[in-house]
Amino acid sequence: MTTYLERTEQASLLGTDRDVRRYDDIRQLLPDVDQPTPLVRLNRVGPDLDIYLKLEWLNPFGSVKDRAASYLLEGLAQRGSLHGKQLVEASSGNTAIALAALAALEGIPITITIPDGVPQEKKVLLRMLGAEVWETPDDLCPADKPRDGAIALARSIAGSVGGENFLWPDQYSNPDNVRAHFETTGPEIWRQTEGRVQTFVAGFGTCGTLTGVGRFLKAQDSNIRIVAVEPQKGHRLPGLKSFAEAREPEILDRSVIDQVVSIDDDVAYGMTKRLYREEGLIVGPSTGAIVAAVTALADPVLTVGISPDSGFKYASFFVDHLGDEGLPQV
């Protein structure tokens, strides 16, 4: 049985040619060392610092999670697990969007369990991609770990009567998530910085990026510093996790992390606004948190931060942080 991609290549008249940016399939835009996402320097925010952002929102499905989602499905396919199954995954939106797009290309049904506080824009995109979306209140979980409701529901669906029809990639414990960043993101950063990167900064989330990139960069130079960004308890920064209220993912390797920087919402959203107005970067709030952490470190060494996604999926959140600017002019 041929895959969608193989059928598309067989029917192509022109064929894929990266040199002219012509592709037979959207998946051929997924990044690798020879086709990396851009690395862009910040010039006005932290002008005395050497800060570069890796713009992951220029991936085909709009976020850093495109990498993990493609590796998760590739791993399941290689292990022969996908046949006749439908997918269920817990996500704050970005992995879900990438998985839903990839599943749509293969005609695989997908159910997404998502926290009800996630921006409406993400939920609409998922439904546009044909995913069944189950919004989950956080009280599905015990009081001591109240922010893992979506994970609990995905686990429940996969383990329920009839759950044998569901396949749960489980990005929080699946080593393919880490492998994606060890094999692509890390090598891209090393090559793009000519091996001169000295600090790498990313947020606590599924921790695939931190663990995968951290392991790769440490293997090249053990002196490279890996910094994790953690939001406040009760935060409103989708994609990031505070481990004061959520379980640590199984794939997190704390041995590669040299420092954790805590950032609260106001600081993150304030920096996000600065990135728009001073750098022209239309980023999501997690990027603001990461850049705020970098500037707080105030270390003049060459630093690379992940910019996980764009701001287009957060317009409804940004209104609250515009203050009087968000009001119509009379």
C-alpha positions in Angstrom: 0.0 0.0 0.0 1.5 3.3 -1.1 1.4 6.4 1.1 -0.2 9.7 0.1 3.3 11.2 -0.4 4.4 8.3 -2.7 1.2 8.6 -4.7 1.7 12.3 -5.1 5.3 11.9 -6.3 4.2 9.3 -8.8 1.6 11.7 -10.3 3.9 14.7 -10.3 4.7 16.4 -13.6 7.5 18.7 -12.3 8.9 17.0 -9.3 10.3 18.5 -6.1 13.2 20.9 -6.5 14.3 22.6 -3.3 16.5 25.1 -5.2 13.5 26.8 -6.7 11.3 26.0 -3.6 8.9 23.7 -5.5 7.4 20.7 -3.7 5.1 17.9 -4.4 3.8 17.7 -0.9 3.5 20.1 2.1 5.4 17.6 4.2 8.5 18.2 2.1 8.7 21.7 3.8 9.4 20.1 7.2 12.9 21.3 8.3 16.2 19.6 8.4 19.9 20.7 8.4 19.8 21.4 4.7 16.4 23.2 5.0 16.5 24.8 8.4 14.1 27.3 9.9 15.6 30.8 10.0 17.8 32.2 12.8 17.2 35.9 13.2 19.2 38.3 15.4 17.4 40.7 17.8 18.7 44.3 17.3 16.6 46.5 19.5 15.6 44.2 22.3 18.7 43.6 24.3 21.0 45.6 22.0 24.1 44.8 24.1 23.4 41.1 23.9 23.9 38.6 21.1 20.5 37.1 20.9 19.2 35.0 18.0 15.7 33.6 17.7 14.9 30.4 15.8 11.7 31.1 14.0 9.8 27.8 14.3 6.5 29.4 13.2 7.9 29.3 9.7 7.4 25.5 9.7 4.6 24.3 7.4 2.0 23.9 10.1 3.1 26.9 12.1 5.1 25.8 15.1 8.1 23.9 16.6 5.7 21.0 17.1 5.7 20.2 13.4 9.0 18.4 14.1 7.7 16.3 16.9 4.4 15.5 15.2 6.1 14.2 12.1 8.5 12.0 14.1 5.7 10.7 16.3 3.7 9.5 13.2 6.8 8.3 11.5 7.7 6.2 14.5 4.2 4.7 14.8 4.3 3.9 11.0 7.7 2.2 11.2 6.5 0.1 14.1 3.4 -1.0 12.2 1.0 0.5 14.7 -1.0 2.9 12.5 -3.0 0.4 10.4 -6.8 0.6 11.0 -6.3 3.0 14.0 -7.5 6.5 14.8 -5.4 8.8 16.8 -6.0 10.6 20.1 -3.6 13.1 21.6 -3.6 15.7 24.4 -2.2 19.0 23.4 -2.4 22.8 24.1 -2.8 23.2 20.4 0.4 23.2 18.4 1.2 19.5 18.3 -2.5 18.9 17.8 -2.6 21.2 14.7 0.5 19.5 13.2 -0.8 16.0 13.9 -4.3 16.9 12.6 -2.8 18.2 9.3 -0.5 15.1 8.9 -3.4 12.8 9.8 -5.7 14.5 7.2 -3.1 13.8 4.5 -3.3 10.1 5.3 -7.0 10.0 5.9 -6.5 9.0 9.6 -9.3 10.2 12.0 -8.0 12.1 15.0 -9.4 13.2 18.4 -7.7 16.0 20.3 -8.2 16.6 24.0 -7.3 20.2 24.7 -7.5 22.5 27.8 -10.6 24.7 27.7 -8.4 27.8 28.3 -6.5 27.5 25.1 -7.2 30.3 22.6 -10.3 29.9 20.5 -8.2 30.4 17.3 -6.4 27.0 17.9 -9.7 25.1 18.4 -11.1 26.6 15.2 -8.0 25.5 13.2 -8.3 22.0 14.6 -11.9 21.7 13.6 -11.1 23.1 10.1 -8.5 20.3 9.8 -11.3 17.8 10.6 -10.2 16.9 14.1 -12.7 16.0 16.8 -12.0 18.4 19.6 -12.8 17.6 23.3 -12.3 20.6 25.5 -11.2 19.6 29.0 -11.6 21.4 32.3 -8.6 21.1 34.7 -10.8 19.6 37.4 -10.5 16.2 35.7 -7.3 15.8 37.6 -6.5 15.6 41.3 -6.2 18.9 43.1 -2.4 18.6 43.5 -1.9 18.4 39.7 -4.8 20.4 38.3 -3.4 21.3 34.9 -3.2 17.9 33.2 -6.9 17.4 32.4 -6.3 16.9 28.7 -3.7 14.3 29.3 -6.0 12.4 31.7 -8.8 12.4 29.2 -6.6 11.2 26.3 -5.3 8.4 28.6 -8.9 7.5 29.5 -10.0 7.4 25.9 -7.1 5.1 24.9 -7.7 2.8 27.8 -11.5 2.7 27.6 -13.8 0.0 26.3 -13.4 0.3 22.6 -10.1 2.2 23.2 -8.2 -0.5 21.3 -9.3 1.4 18.1 -7.4 4.5 19.4 -3.7 5.0 19.2 -2.2 7.6 21.6 1.2 8.9 20.4 1.7 10.5 23.9 4.1 13.3 23.1 4.9 13.6 26.8 6.6 10.2 27.1 7.4 9.2 23.5 11.1 9.3 22.8 10.4 10.1 19.2 9.6 13.7 20.4 13.2 14.0 21.7 14.6 12.3 18.6 13.0 14.9 16.4 15.0 17.7 18.0 18.2 15.7 18.5 18.3 14.9 14.7 17.0 18.3 13.3 16.7 21.3 15.6 20.0 20.8 17.4 22.1 20.1 14.3 20.5 23.1 12.6 21.4 25.5 15.4 25.0 24.1 15.6 25.4 24.6 11.8 23.7 28.0 11.7 25.9 29.4 14.5 29.0 27.8 13.0 29.4 26.0 16.3 29.6 29.3 18.3 26.4 29.0 20.2 27.1 29.2 24.0 23.6 29.3 25.5 20.3 27.7 24.3 17.0 28.7 25.8 13.6 27.0 25.5 10.5 26.7 27.7 9.2 23.8 29.8 6.4 22.1 27.8 6.6 18.5 26.6 10.3 19.0 27.0 11.2 17.3 23.7 12.9 20.5 22.5 14.9 21.1 25.7 16.0 17.4 26.0 16.7 16.8 22.3 18.5 20.0 21.6 20.2 20.0 25.0 21.6 16.5 24.4 22.9 17.3 20.9 24.5 20.6 21.8 26.1 19.1 25.0 27.5 16.3 22.9 29.2 19.0 20.7 30.5 21.1 23.6 29.7 20.3 27.2 30.2 23.9 28.2 27.1 25.1 26.2 24.5 26.2 28.8 20.9 25.0 28.5 18.4 27.2 30.1 14.7 26.3 30.7 11.9 28.8 31.1 9.1 28.0 33.5 5.9 30.1 33.8 4.1 31.0 37.0 1.5 28.8 38.6 -1.9 29.6 37.0 -0.2 31.1 34.0 -1.8 32.0 30.6 1.1 31.0 28.3 -0.2 28.1 26.2 2.5 25.5 25.3 4.5 26.2 28.6 4.1 24.2 31.8 4.7 25.1 35.4 5.7 22.0 37.3 4.2 23.5 40.4 0.8 22.4 38.9 1.7 19.8 36.3 3.6 16.5 36.2 7.0 16.5 34.7 7.0 14.7 31.3 8.8 11.4 31.2 11.0 12.6 28.4 12.5 15.5 30.4 16.2 15.0 31.0 17.1 17.4 33.7 20.8 16.4 33.5 21.1 18.6 30.4 19.5 21.7 32.0 21.9 24.1 33.7 19.5 26.7 34.9 15.7 27.4 35.2 14.4 30.9 34.9 10.9 31.7 36.1 8.8 34.3 34.2 5.4 35.6 35.0 2.6 36.4 32.5 2.9 40.2 32.7 6.6 40.1 31.9 6.1 37.6 29.1 3.3 39.6 27.4 5.2 42.8 27.9 8.2 41.4 26.1 5.9 40.0 23.4 4.6 43.5 22.7 8.2 44.8 22.5 9.1 42.1 19.9 6.2 43.2 17.8 7.0 46.9 18.0 10.7 46.9 18.1 11.7 43.9 16.0 8.6 43.4 13.8 8.3 39.8 14.9 4.7 38.5 15.1 5.3 35.9 17.8 3.3 34.0 20.4 3.5 34.8 24.1 5.8 31.8 24.8 8.5 33.6 22.7 8.0 36.7 24.9 8.7 34.5 28.0 11.8 33.0 26.4 13.2 36.4 25.3 12.4 37.9 28.7 14.4 35.1 30.3 17.4 35.8 28.0 17.4 39.5 28.8 17.1 38.7 32.5 20.2 36.5 32.2 22.0 39.5 30.6 24.8 37.3 29.4 26.7 38.8 26.4 27.5 35.3 24.9 25.9 34.1 21.7 22.5 32.9 22.7 19.8 31.1 20.7 16.2 31.1 21.9 13.3 29.1 20.4 10.4 31.1 19.0 7.8 28.3 19.1 4.9 29.8 17.2 3.5 33.0 15.7 1.0 35.4 17.3 -1.8 34.8 14.8 -3.3 32.1 17.1 -3.4 34.4 20.1 -5.2 37.5 19.0 -8.0 36.9 21.5 -5.4 36.8 24.3 -3.5 39.9 23.2 -6.7 42.0 23.4 -6.4 41.7 27.2 -2.9 43.1 27.2 -3.5 46.1 25.0 -5.3 48.0 27.7 -6.9 51.1 26.3 -5.1 50.5 23.0 -7.5 47.7 22.4 -10.6 50.0 22.6 -12.2 51.4 19.4 -11.4 55.1 18.9 -14.4 57.4 19.2 
